[in-house]
Amino acid sequence: MTRLVDEFTGRYGRPVRILNCMGMRAEESPARMKRTMLELDQGASNGKRTVYTWLPLHTWTVKRVWSEIARSGLPYSPVYDWGMSRLSCSFCVLASERDLELAARLRPEKAAEMVGLEQYVGHDFKKNLPIAEILRRAEATDAAHGPAVRHPRGTAMAAHIGQAKTLDYLLRSAA
């Protein structure tokens, strides 16, 4: 924002208004539910710029998101067909335990690296949930059921909007 504001004010000599559009949805967390669709970002605003944050998808349900992906034909990340509930860093502190275990199954070397980092800093990755425990669960799941397998393309979409709409999406995206 700073670079763009400097460029704009250098050219026009007046304060800048910025509309920061973000894809956060209320359904994703209690903290996000408290946000409004349009709000002044006082932390990012200053004498050179006024920043507003707009959350155009704030009221969308997960079903509506998948419906829009299917309608538009836009691609989606394959991590969803692996079984992840959301797209973020593979070892995100905000991820669910299920997603973290799957991440450890898919990237055991990275999980082991994270165990070392956790030991180095002397703190659990998440409160009362060390990465070592996540990795232990992942290894136990792999031992009991075999390695994680990516589900067929469209599996995640079909779970939210049904087989018929998913098949139509897959056929259109293959063309």
C-alpha positions in Angstrom: 0.0 0.0 0.0 2.8 2.4 0.9 4.5 2.1 -2.6 1.2 2.7 -4.4 0.2 5.6 -2.1 3.6 7.2 -2.7 3.3 6.8 -6.4 -0.3 8.2 -6.4 0.4 11.2 -4.1 3.6 12.0 -6.0 1.5 12.2 -9.2 -1.7 13.8 -7.9 -0.7 15.4 -4.6 -3.7 14.4 -2.6 -4.6 11.6 -0.1 -5.5 8.2 -1.4 -8.6 6.1 -0.7 -7.9 2.3 -0.9 -10.5 -0.5 -1.0 -8.9 -3.7 0.3 -11.0 -6.6 -0.9 -10.7 -9.8 1.1 -12.3 -13.2 0.8 -13.1 -13.8 4.5 -16.4 -15.4 5.3 -18.4 -15.1 8.6 -18.9 -18.8 8.7 -15.2 -19.5 9.0 -14.7 -18.4 12.6 -16.4 -16.5 15.5 -13.9 -13.7 15.1 -14.7 -13.3 11.4 -18.4 -13.5 12.2 -18.1 -10.3 14.2 -16.6 -8.3 11.3 -18.8 -6.2 9.0 -18.8 -6.3 5.2 -17.3 -2.8 5.0 -15.2 -1.2 7.6 -12.6 1.5 8.0 -9.2 0.0 8.7 -7.9 2.5 11.2 -4.6 0.6 11.6 -3.7 0.9 7.9 -5.1 4.4 7.4 -2.9 7.5 8.0 -2.6 11.0 6.8 -1.7 9.9 3.2 -4.4 7.2 2.9 -7.7 6.0 4.1 -8.1 2.3 3.8 -11.5 0.4 3.8 -11.7 -3.3 4.0 -14.5 -4.9 2.0 -15.6 -8.5 2.5 -17.8 -9.2 -0.5 -18.1 -12.9 0.4 -18.7 -12.3 4.1 -22.3 -13.7 4.1 -21.6 -16.6 1.7 -21.9 -20.2 2.9 -19.4 -22.9 1.9 -22.2 -24.3 -0.4 -22.5 -20.9 -2.1 -18.7 -20.7 -2.6 -18.7 -24.2 -4.3 -21.8 -23.3 -6.3 -20.0 -20.2 -7.6 -16.9 -22.1 -8.5 -19.0 -24.6 -10.4 -21.1 -21.9 -12.2 -18.0 -19.9 -13.2 -15.8 -22.8 -14.2 -12.9 -21.4 -12.1 -10.3 -24.0 -11.0 -10.0 -24.8 -7.3 -7.0 -26.1 -5.3 -6.5 -29.8 -5.3 -5.9 -29.7 -1.5 -9.7 -29.9 -1.1 -9.9 -33.2 -2.9 -7.1 -34.5 -0.6 -9.6 -33.8 2.2 -8.5 -30.4 3.6 -11.3 -28.3 4.9 -9.6 -25.0 3.9 -6.6 -23.7 2.0 -3.8 -22.2 4.1 -0.3 -23.0 5.1 0.1 -26.7 5.5 0.9 -26.3 9.2 -1.2 -23.3 10.1 -1.8 -22.6 13.8 -5.4 -21.9 12.8 -6.0 -25.2 11.1 -8.2 -27.9 12.5 -6.6 -31.0 14.1 -7.9 -33.1 11.2 -6.3 -30.8 8.6 -3.0 -30.8 10.6 -3.0 -34.6 10.8 -3.6 -34.8 7.0 -0.8 -32.2 6.4 1.5 -34.4 8.5 0.5 -37.5 6.5 1.2 -35.6 3.2 4.4 -33.9 4.3 6.0 -36.0 7.1 9.4 -34.5 6.5 8.0 -31.0 7.0 6.2 -32.2 10.1 9.4 -33.7 11.5 11.1 -30.4 10.8 8.4 -28.6 12.7 8.9 -31.0 15.6 12.5 -29.8 15.8 11.5 -26.2 15.6 8.9 -26.7 18.3 11.6 -28.3 20.5 14.1 -25.4 19.7 11.6 -22.7 20.7 10.3 -24.6 23.7 6.6 -24.1 23.0 3.8 -26.3 21.7 2.7 -25.5 18.2 -0.9 -25.1 19.4 -1.8 -24.8 23.1 -1.7 -28.4 24.4 -1.2 -29.8 20.9 2.5 -30.3 20.0 3.4 -31.1 16.4 5.0 -34.3 17.8 1.5 -35.5 18.8 0.1 -34.5 15.4 2.9 -36.5 13.7 2.3 -39.5 16.0 -1.4 -39.5 15.0 -0.5 -39.2 11.3 1.9 -42.1 11.5 -0.7 -44.2 13.4 -3.3 -43.4 10.7 -0.9 -44.3 7.9 0.1 -47.6 9.7 -3.6 -48.5 10.1 -5.0 -47.4 6.8 -2.0 -46.9 4.4 -0.8 -43.6 3.0 -3.1 -40.7 2.3 -4.7 -40.9 -1.2 -6.1 -38.0 -3.2 -9.7 -38.5 -3.9 -10.9 -38.1 -7.5 -11.1 -34.6 -8.8 -14.5 -33.1 -7.9 -14.9 -35.1 -4.6 -14.8 -32.0 -2.5 -17.2 -30.1 -4.7 -19.7 -33.0 -4.9 -19.8 -33.1 -1.1 -21.2 -29.6 -1.1 -23.3 -29.2 -4.3 -24.0 -32.7 -5.4 -22.8 -35.1 -8.2 -24.8 -33.6 -11.1 -23.5 -30.0 -10.8 -20.0 -31.4 -10.2 -20.1 -33.6 -13.3 -21.3 -30.6 -15.3 -18.4 -28.5 -13.9 -15.8 -31.3 -14.6 -17.1 -31.7 -18.2 -16.9 -28.0 -18.9 -13.5 -27.6 -17.4 -12.1 -30.5 -19.4 -13.3 -29.0 -22.7 
